[in-house]
Every structure is written in structure tokens, then in C-alpha cells.
Amino acid sequence: MRLEDLARGVPGATLEGSGDVEVSGIAYDSRHVKRGDLFVAVSGIRADGHAYAGDAVAAGAVAVAIERPVELPPDTPVLKVPSTRTGLGEIAAEFYGRPSRHLYVAGVTGTDGKTTVTHMAEHVLMAGGIVAGAMSTVAFSVRGAETVNTSGQTTTEAPQVQEWLRRMVDAGVRCAVIETTSHALVQDRVLACDFDVAAFTNVGHDHMDYHATWEDYLEAKARLIDLTAAGADKGIEKTAVLNRDDPSYERLSRRSIARRWSYGLTTAADIHPLDLTMSATGSRFRLKTPLGETEVTLAVPARFNVYNALCAAGVCLAVGVPVEEIGPGLAGFDGVRGRLERVDLGQDFSVFIDFAHSAGALASALAELRPFTRGRLIAVFGSTARSDHDRPGMGKAAADLADFFIITTDDPLREDPTEIARDVQSGVSGKAPGRDYEVVIDRRSAIRRAIEVARPGDTVLLAGKGHERTMQMAEGAEPWDERAEAESAIKDRAGRR
């Protein structure tokens, strides 16, 4: 589109130079500029795009968006905005034709369960006759066709978000569900998404390396409610779906929005289960909602998936799925890759893969598996280079809840995996190395060790990597497939016995 037309739709933007140039794309990294792009000079955590604006023009950018003066070749068209971080979202949305205004959009945030709720809601929407799309840590989905998310980001930068929303509109999607992180909310990646529903799982103590306090973290999450309340009117009531059983509820429930639904396991919540029964493979309950009741049979295990189902139900009801369609839709959902994913090759012990990579998530996964484990509960896990504050907590969680565990490697980046393992081990008390736990730095060997020592009736939890397809090492990303490693270890064990 013409730069002049683009500038006209961006709040606070002023144009200097020719507005007749044709913009064919939006770029925020000078290394990835293509000829015809508008380069947006974003001030990031590690680098300031203003320092690379000249490089972007040399690489083919036809114009530059800035928030302060920079040296540029003569006659370079300039789009001045109050903030390039905010401006990136608005520019991308305008370039792609404000696609969120042609869809219902639900944002799902929280510390744990976001990915599952996102895809669970997408599944129920599709089953209920509402054509859906989703963006998550795992995949981008349009009408059920998935593209693996290899970006390394749960919520991508604004140009990618808006491009996928555009694809959804063009494909006839009526509702998009976006997994939305606190980073994305603080960095305005979803600023111009015009949400209709803001759904919350829980607010734990993750990302304390980025957010100074839990209150700051909660405030970042709460922005989703504010964005939803302020989004373009599409004829449905703006709704917040909140976890009444979580400590975040009291503060989040004070946020102003047209409609607020709570969910939880007690009758105090608007959306809750009745006659709940749990098993090793799932749960059954009667779902009570403000719009009626429906019978639910979940094929995914663990109490936290009951919470996820309640949250997803709230999202779907808010955008118009009839209550009688919610139960059948949930019944057909068979889980998300790497989220308490069962690996069953006929062995006489259970193996699960889960993305749990924080102390709280590891504790939750172990606690859920305990009631359905006849033998020992065995865990394999590590801590990432990005989670230094949580390492002793992960050791404590394993010591408190597992019968035997192996501390290993999980995305060490440039840190020494042995030092990370020592930090994790510092949180272990009352357990003897060699008897109650081991440290096996090589993750492939750690998985094989856990499979080897498993007895009939035991449960092995492989935590941390989940769906990921790479291991982030000092030398760069190495291919990794947790399920393939588990299956290989199980087959090798069977072949030796």
C-alpha cells in the first residue's frame, strides 16, 4: 500500500517526504529487510533499531518509521511516531487491513495452561460450527491446518501476529484464539488486536527476571482486560474469563469490562463442574454455566485440565457457541503435543512428556500424576538458562513430590549445564544422591536412565522440553525431539529384555 495511506491510519503518525512510495512489507530487524519494506526502528532490550535505520535503507527499505531523529540518506521518506514499539503494532495492523476487526478475537494469558486452553477453545469452536484459528507456542492454526511455530516466541512480534490474522480472515475464519504472554502485552505486540475475550489461567511467579515483582507481572497480564474492554465493537459483549480459585482473581476482577465470568471447582464460580470424577485418562462432570448445563467427558488427564476446560468453555460461550455444543466439543479434544502427552508403546509403566519448566509447573504435573501411579513417580528435568531464579525451586519440587528424579540439561545456552544442575541441586533436601536422585547432564542419557530403572506400575515424567524441536546450546540450536527420544529408549529397553 502507499506510505501516505498507511500513515493516515496510524494514530499520532506524521509523514515527512514522499508518501507515494509503495510499501510491500513491514520489517523491524535490519538484517531481514526486503526491498520495498517499511523499516520500523524499534528500541529493544538489547539493541536500538534507530542505530540500524541507515543499514535498512541500504538493504532496500523504501521508508523508515522512527520516534527520534536519525541519520538517513537524503530524500528517505520518514514516518514519525510517538513510540516505535507501540507504532509497530499499529503500523502492522493497518498494513494488513486491521484484520482483527473482521474476526472475534480471544486472548488467553496466564502462567500455566495457556497453550492447552488456546487449542482446546479452538477445537470446541470448530466442533460448535464456528470456523476458528489459533496462535500458540506450538503452532499457528487456520481452519485446522497447522504450521509449527518455530519462532521461539509464544506470541510473535506484531507483524507476524497481524499477518496470521489476515490469513485467517482470507480463509473465512470467524474467531481467532491467541496465546498471549506478559512480554507480548508489555511490548505492545498485540496492541492492535481488538480483542473480544480476555481469558486467564493462573498467575504464578514466572518471568521474575523480566518483571520486577509479582504485582508487576500481574499488572502486565491485566493489560489484556484493558485491551479487550477498549477493542472495536463487533456486536458481542466484551468478556473477561477469570480463575476464581487463583490468587490473581481478586485484583483482576476489579478491572473494568462489560462482562465478567469466573470459573473454578466450587459453586462460587460462574462456570464450575458438578459430580466431578477423575481417572488416569481424564475426567467426567456436568458443566454448569450462566447459559445452561452440559455433560463433559474429558480425554486428557489431570485436575489442571479440568480448569483448562472450564476456561476454554468460557471463551467459547462468550463468542456464541451454544452451551449444548460445549460438552461434545470438549469430549473430542485429545490434547496438545508436549502437554502431559502420554507415550504408550505397550510398556508396563507410564511415560508422560510435559512442557513444565518452572518449579510451580513441575510440582503441579507431579502432583497430578501421583494419585494414578501404583509404583514410583520418576522425574527427568532441568532448568533453562533463562530461569536462574527458579532453579532451587525445581529441585525442591522434585524432592518433595517424586520418588526418584534425574537432574539434566534444558536449553543451557551459553551457561555451563553442570553449574545449572548444581543450582537445581541446591534446592534438594532430605534426599540422597545416588539413592533418591542422580545428575545426568546429557539429556538423552538421562531419559534412557529413567526408562531403564522404571518398574511395572511406575510413572516417568519427562519435563521441560515438551513440544520443542531444538535444544538451545552454546554452539546454537541442535535438533531435539523428546517423544522420539522416549520411544527410542522404550524400544531399546524392550529389545534387551
N, C-alpha and C positions, 0 to 999 in steps of 0.2 A: 504494500500500500504506500501511497505518497506520504512522505515525512510530515507534511503540513496537516494531512488528515489524521495521522497518528497523534500528533502533538495536540490537536484540538480536543481529543478525548481523554487526555491525561491531566488530572487535577493539578493546578499550580505550575504547569509547564509553560515555558516561554521559548520561542524559536528564534535563533539567530542564524542568518544565512539563508540559502535557498531551501524552500520547502518542497520543491518539485522533484527531488531525488526519490527514487523508488526503493523502499526498504523491503528486503526479501527474507529477513530473519532477525532474531534478537540474540545477541551474544553478551556475556559478562566475563568471559575469560579470553584475553587477547590471543592466547595460544590456539584457540579453537575458532577464531573469526573466519568466516567465509565471505567471499566477495558479495557485496550487497547488504551486509548486516548493519544494523544499528548497534554500536557498542555502548553498553551501559557501564560506566566506571563505578563499580560498587566498592565501598570501603569494607573489606572483610576483616576477619580475625587476624590473619597472617599477612595479608597483602592489601594494598590500596590500588584499585583499578585505575585511579587517576594517573598513577605513575606509568601506566602502560597504554594510555589513550593514543599516543603517537604511534606506538607499535601496531595498535589495532587498525589505524587508518592505513598504515603501510601494508598491512595484510589484506586490505580490501574493504574495510568498513566505510560505508558511504556517509555516515554521520556518527556523532558521539553524544551521549547523554551524560551530563556532569552536574555536580552540585557546587563546585567551586572552579575558579579559572585554572586552565592548564595550557601548556604549550602545544599548539596543533599546527599542521600545515595550513598555509593561507587558504581561505575560502571553504574550509571544512564546515559543513552545517553542524550547528550545536543545539541540542535540546537541553535547556537548563531546568532542573527540578529542585525542589527544596531538599529532597533526600533521594539519592540514587538507590538506596536499599529499598525504600518504600516505592520509589518510582519504577523499579524493575518489575514489581508485581503489577502495577497499573499499566505500564507500557506493554508487558506481555499479554495481559488480558485484552487490552484494546487492539493489539495486533491480531489476535486470534478471534476477534469479534465478540468479546465478552460472552464466551460460551456458557458460563455458569448461569447466566440469566435465561438460558433455554433448557435448563435441567433443574430438577430438585437435587440439592447437594447436602449430604450429611457428612459431618466431620466426626471422627472417632479419636479421642485422645485419652491419655492415662498412662500409667507406668507399665502395667502388665495387661495382656489380653487384647491390645488394640488390633493386632493383625487378625486374630480369630474373629473378633466382633465384626471387623470390616468385611471379611469374606463370608461370614455367617449371614450378615444382613444382605449382602449381595445375592447369596443363594436364595434366601427367603423371598426377596423382591422378585427374582426371576420366577420362582415357583408360584408366586402370587400374581403373576401376569404383568408385572412392571419390569420392562426391559432395563437392565442395570449394567453399571460398570464399576470398577473399583481400582484404587491405587493403594498399594501397601508395601511393606518391607519386602514381601515375597514376590509380588507380581503386579503388573498392570493388566486389567481385565476389561474387555469390551464385548458385551453380549456373550460372555462365557469363553471367549477366545483369549488365552493368557499369553503375556510376554513376560519373561523372567526379569525382575528388577535387579540389574547388575550395577546400579549406580553407587551402591554403598550407602545410600541415604534412604531412610524410611519415607520421608516426604522430600521429594526432589525440589530443585530450585524453581522459581515461578515460571520461567519459560517452558519447562518440561510439564509442569502441572497444567498450565493453560493449553499446551499443545495436546495433551491427552484428553482434556475436557473437550477440545474441539473435535478430536477424533470420535469421541462418544456422541456428540451432537450429530455429526455427519453420519454415524452408524444407526441413528434412531434411538439412542439410549434416552430413557426418561429420568433416571435417578443415578447419581454418582455417589459412591461412598469413598471418602478419602481418609486414610490413616494419617493423623496429624500430630506431629511431635511438638514439644515445647520449643525446640530450636526453631522449627518452621514458623511457629507463632511469633516468637520474639523477633525473628529475622524477616518477618512480613512476606514469607514465601507464599502464603495462602491469603494475603490481604484482599485480593480482588476475586475471591471465590463465591461470594454471595451465598453463604450457607443458609440452609433452612432448618437443619437439626444439628445440635451440638450434643454429642454423647460422650460420657465419661466412664471409664472402667474404675480405676483407683488412682490415687496419687501417693506413691511411696516416697522413697528417698534416693531416687536415681539422679544421675547427672549433677551431683553436687560439685563436680569440678567446673561446671558451667554456670549453674545458678548458685548464688552465694548462700542462700538459706532455703529451707523447705517452703517458707512463705513466698519467696521469690519464684520458686518452681511452681507453686500452686497458682500464683498470680499469672505466670506465663500461660499455664493451661486455661485459666479462666478467660483469657482473651478470646477463646473460641466462642464462648457465650456472647461476648460483646459483638464479635463479628457477625454472628448469626442474627442477633437482635437488630443489627444495623443493615443487614443484607437486603437486596432488592426484593420487593413484594412479588411473590409468584402465585398468590391465591391460597396458600396454606399457612397455618399458624406456625410461627417460629417457635421451636420447641427445644428445651434442654432436657436430656435424659440423664439422671444423676443416680449414683450408687449411694443409697441411704445408709448402707452398712459401713461406708468408708469414712475415715476422719475428715475427708475433704468436703463432705456433704454440707456441713453447717455453713461454711463460707461460700461455697459455690451456689447454694440455694438462695443466697441474698442477692445474687446478680440478677438484674432486671431483664426479663424476657416475657413474651406473651403467654407461653405455656410451659409449665414445668412438671415433668413426670419423674417420680422416684421409683427405683427398683431395689429389691433386696429379698432376703429369705424370710422376713417376717411380714405379718399382715399390716404393719405400719407403712409399708411401701405401696405405692400405687400399682406396681407390677410385681407380683410375687407368686411363688409356687405353692400349691396345696397338695397334700398327700405325697410329698416327695420321697421317692425311694431311689437308692444309689446301688450300683453294681460295678464290677470291674470293667465293664464295657460301656457304661453310660448311665442314664437315669430316666425316670418316668415321673411325671407330675401333671397336675391340672394347672394351667396358667391363668391367673386372674389378672385382668387389666381394666382400666377405666372404660374400655369399649366392649367388654364381654369376656368370656372364658373359652379356652380351647385345651384339648388334651395334647400333651407333648411327650414324645419318646425320643430322647437324645442318644445318638450312636457314638458320642465322644465322651470319654470318661472324665471324672474329677468334678469336685464341687465348683471349682472356678469356672468350668464350662457351663454350669447352671447359671452362674452370674453372667457369663458372656451371652448366653441365650436370652436372658431377661433383657439385657441391654440391647441386643440386636432386635428383639421383639419391639422394644420401644421405638427404635429408629424406624422400623417398617410400618408400624401403626401410624407414626407421625406423618409419613408420606403417602398414606392411603391404602396400605394392604389390609383387606378385611381380616378381622380377628380370627375367623374360622379358617383362614389360609395360613395363619402363623404356625400352627401345630404341624400340619403336613410339611410345610417348608423346612422347619427345624429338623423334622424326622429324617429328611433326605440329606442332611449335611453330614459329611463323613470326615470332616476335619481339614486342617491346613498342614501342609508339609512342614515338618520340623517342630510342630506344636503338640507335644505329648503323642507323638507318632509311634505306633506300635510296629516293631519289626518281628514278624512271625514266620519262621521257616520250619515250623513244626517242632521246635526245640521244647524241652520240658521246663524251661524257665522263661520269664518275660523280659523283653528288651524294649525300652522306650527311648526315643530321641526327643529332646526338648531344647528350645532356644534359651532357657533360663540362664542368664549370665550376670545376675546380681544376687546378693545374699537373700533378699526377700523372695525373688522368683525361685531360687533353688530350694529354699525352705518350703515354699508353697507346693512345688512339684513333689518333693519327698513326702510331705505330709499327706498329699492326696493319694500317693501310691501305697502308703503304709497299710491302710485297712484291707487292701486286696492282695497283700503279699503274705503267702503262707510261710515262706522261709526268710532269708536275709534280704535287706534292702541295700543294694550296692550302687554307689555313685561314682561317675567319672566326670571330672570338671576341671576347669582352670579359670584364670581371671585375665581379662584383656589389659593391654597397656593403657587403655582409656579409663580403667576402673580402679585406680590405685587406692581410692578411699574405701572401697568395698571389699578388699582382699581378705583381711582378717575375718570379716563378717561371713564370707563364704566358707572359710574354714570352720567357723563356729557352727554354721547351719548344717554342714555335713557331719560334724562331730556330734551334734545334738540329735540328728534325725536319721542318719544312715548307720547301718551295722558295720559296713566296711566301705572305704572310699579310696579313690586314687586321684591325687592331685597331678594335673598335667598341664599342657600348653593350650592357650586360646588367644590367637591374634596378639602376639607379643610386640609386633612392630620392631622398633629399634631397642627395646629393652631386653635384658638377659632373661630368658624364660626361667632359669634356675632361681634368679632373685625374686621374680614374681611368685614362684612357687613357695619360696621362703616366707614372703609376706602373707600368703594364704595360710601357710602352716602356723604362723604366729597366732592365729585365732583359734587353733585347735587346743583343747584342754581335756584332760581326763582320758585321753586315747593314746595307745602305744604304737609308735611307728613299727611297721613290720607285722604287727598282730592285727591292729584295728584299721590301719591305713598304710598306703605306700605313696611314694613320689616317683612317678614315671614320666619324665619330661617329654619324650616322644609320644604324641597323641595316638598314633597308630598302635604302638606297643601297649599303651595304657588300655585302649579298647580291647585288644587281644587278651591282655592280662585279666580284665574284668570278666570277659566271656569265659576264659579258661577256668576261673575259680568259681563260677556260678554253679549252684547245685539245683536239683529239682525243686521247684516252688519258689526259687529266688526271683527277685526283680532287679534288673540292671537299668539304671538311668544314665544316659549319655547326655550331659547338659552343656549348653553354651553355644554350640555351633548351629544346631537346628537345621534350617533350610540353606544355610550359606554354602557357597560353592568355591570359596577360596579360604586359605589361611594366610593372614597378613603377617609376613616375616620381615626381618631387616632387609633382605635382598629383594623384597617385593611380594606380590600376591602369588601364592602357589595353589594349584588346583586342590580342592578338598571336597569330599562327599561323605558325610557322616554315615548315611544309610548304607552306602556301598562298603564302607569300612566295617560296619557292624555285620552286614550279611557275609562278607568275606571271612570274618573271624568266626562266625557261627558255622559256616560250611567247613572251614579248616578243622574246627574242633570236632565236628561230626565225622570228618574223614579220618581222624586219628583214633576214634573210639569204636 
